[in-house]
Structure formats: structure tokens, C-alpha cells
Amino acid sequence: MKVTFRGGVHPGHKSKKPTQALAVREYVSDTVKIIMNMNIGAPAVPCVKKGDQVKIGQVIGEAQGFMSVPVHASVSGTVLSVDNIPYLSENPVGCVTIQNDFQDDWVELEPLGDVEHVDPSKIVPAIQKAGICGMGGACFPTHVKLTLKPDQKCDTIIVNGAECETHLTADHRLMLENGKRIVDGLRAVMRALDVKNGVIAIEDNKKDAIQAMKQACFGRQGVRVQPLMTKYPQGGEKQLIQAVTGRQVPSGGLPIQVHVVVLNVGTCAAIADAVIDGKPLVSRITTVTGAVRTPSNLRLRIGTLVEDIIGECGGFSEDPGKVIFGGAMTGLPLPNTDVPIAKSTNGIVVFNKHDAVSVEEGPCIRCGKCVSVCPIGLNPFQIKAATDVDLLDRAKDLHVMDCILCGSCSFVCPSRRWLTASFKNAKQKITLQAKKEAAQRAAANQGGEQK
């Protein structure tokens, strides 16, 4: 039986057609730029210098505390530079540039072996050592998600195979081509947390993937496939949990509060690589589509430049108007193509100039469509009225911080209101304000102690 959640929209799935039947092929560039902050939390700090010779899998960025992950060389070769570069953030980020020698020399690995027989206590440390973070876009350090507090309990692991975003087919191809690896990763996590119920959730527009994953699950203890109704944003963590278990994550809460952990299919495959083979996360599958001559699903080394990737796909088929990481609903526009991919880069979509044109927003007509599609149950038009005049406290009272920035409200708005963009800006302002207030309180407390 197919399950789903409240609200949501149905953006056209024709965008997936150029790549959904294309097998994954590997592309390796001659230079990679590997950034140090590919995860939520503290960025890694470079531990190599210009001129160093490195091997694939060698740590080139050391994690800074528990809420951080190490960064590894994705190619073997020579370190060309260690510096800060502009990236998709307010401030420059640390970066290690490596010239590939194409020898593919690996560091000595420490495999743990079959996931069904490995010591469960070694699994999460192996995931941490491998530098794995959420590969569906969230970038949350996986070992943190799997380290439960004494008062926390998990009874279900959900593997997210929805891939509900437009254009993207990377997860779809992974499920078709390497489903056993996904199940291996799921079973490793189930054994690490002593969980008996593992669910692989897949939208029903991927019937071939559903069948492939059912075959991969055959004979594996406690795992099953759950078909989902095709609807966006089915792949959102809270929406997925509601659809599969019927449980609702409380406002401001985390999935573990309803005893669930959610992992992307790519993350599970990376976990299997780390446990079975001892390999760190140095590559991923990325869909490249839109206005390129040869749309593709590519296995890319972390740090590969977008410019090189577009070249591998035959270059632009039209004059580009916008290049984004991700799909059309939540994708992040790039300032240029001299940008490297990160561990979470599941897609590169090129829009031509016509499709990239922004539209002017009109006045709200109080039609209520945004309310009907919001998967969280918010009132977007009320929040927009507050954010337009910078009433952040009012926006907070209307639960803007619960907004998952899925874009469903903007998608259905007949007045083309810039709803999601306004909510993103408001959330950033509120977060910054909270950090400033916390810093002021800390300074005041320190001053009081000194007196």
C-alpha cells in the first residue's frame, strides 16, 4: 500500500527523463578543489601543505570536535595550494587543491568486513572516521545522528529513496545499479543501534527501483521496501516519517524524538563502503542535466569543478542563464562554474536564459493555495506579511523556523510571491540574532565573574 503525507505539490517529473535511464559512468578530472566545510557543524582544518604528495583516502582536513567530520583526498597526486576560496557562503572557506597524478594510489585501508558479522560497537566509529555526512543535501554528520543519548531510543531506520526533487536521478540509478550496497549500509546501522525495523521508502514513479530494492532486501533480516505516493516534498525527513510511521515530529524537534533515524540511500551506500572496505567518502553520484549537450549521471570525485563536469557532458547546449546545485525547487544558484562539488552535491542543473528569468511578484489575493500545500501546516501568506516589514518576532510566532524551505508555496502561488526566499532570509536573520544575543549573554556573564 502506498503512503503519503498532508499537503505537497506535483511539479512535472518530465525533468527526470533525460537521465533516468542512463547508467552511471565515472569521470575523473586532472585537478580537484576540496573544501573543508562540507558538513553542518565545525569545518575541518587542513593538515597538509603545498607540495605534499597525497594518496586517495588520506586525511587532508582534520575534524574539529564531535560536530565535525574529517576530509579526505579524493585523488592521488600533489597538493598545489592550501588557501581560502569564495564558495556558497558569506565567508571564504578553506580549500586544498590537488593535481591528480592518475596513479589512483590509496592509503592503507582498515576494512571491518561483512556487516552481518562485524562488531556493532565498531560501526559508528568507522562512519565517523570515513567522514560521512548526509548525502541527500542536509550535510549533517552521520556519526552524530547515530550517537544516541541514554534517554533516546530508536526503533525504526528509514532509508530515503524518494528523490522527489525535479531533474535528479542520482539516487534512482544507485538503487538500480547497487541496491545491495544500500541494504548493507542499512543493516550496518540497524546492528549498530540494535534496531529491528528498517524501511526503504521509494516513490512509486520509480517502479524499477522498487523492484530492484525488493530483490536486494530478499533474505535480509528486518528490512523491507515501502512504496510512496509520488508527491513533493515526499523526501523531507518529517514528511517521510509521517508517511511511513504515522508519527509527527514535534515543532522544533528531531526525528529521534519519535524514535526514528532517516538516512539517504547514498549515505547508506557510503556507510557500507566504510564498514566493509574501510573506504572514506571520496566520491558520489551526481546528475548533470538541463542545457548541456550530454545529460549524464556521473560518479565524481569530491572537489571536481563544475566547469570540468560541464565539459565532460559536452558543454552547454544553449547560452546558460543559471547553474544550480540540486533541483529546481530547492537548488542553490552558483556564482560561476569555478565551483567544486561537495559530499552533498546530488545534481547540477543548467537553465537556459529563458527559464532562468525571475518574475516580479504580485499582490497576495488571499486564495489560500499556499496554506493547502504546506507540508508543515503553516500559513505562508501570514508569514510573508510579517517578513515583508521585518517583524521577526511575529514570524517566529507563526513558526517560520519550522519551514523546510521546500518551495511548495511559491510553486502554487498565482501571484508569484517570493514566499520561500522571504522565509529563508527571515530564518537567517533570526538565527543570527540568536547567536548575537547568546554572545552578549556570555560576555555579560564573563564580565560578572571577573568582577
Buried (B, 14 or more C-beta within 10 A) or exposed (E): EEBBBBBBBBBEBEBBEBBBEBEBEEBBBEBBBBBBBBBBBBBBBBBBEEEBEBBBBBBBBEBBEEBBBBBBBBBBBBBBBBEEBEBEEEEEBBBBBBBBBEEEBBBEEEBBEEBEEBEBEBBBBBBBBBBBBBBBBBBBBBBBBBBEEEEEEBBBBBBBBBBBBBBBBBBBBBBBEBBBBBBBBBBBBBBBBEBEBBBBBBBBBBEEBBBBBBEBBEEBEBBEBBBBBBBBBBBBBBBBBBBBBEBBBEEEEBBBEBBBBBBBBBBBBBBBBBBBBBBBBBBBBBBBBBBBEBBBBBBBBBBBBBBBBBBBBEEBBBEBBBBBBBBBBBBEEBEEBEBBBBBBBBBBBBBBEEBBEEEEBEEBEEEEBBBBBBBBEBBBBBBBBBBBEEBBEBBBEBBBBBBBBBBBBBBBBEBEBBBBBBBBEBBEBBEEEEEEEEEEEEEEEEEEEEE
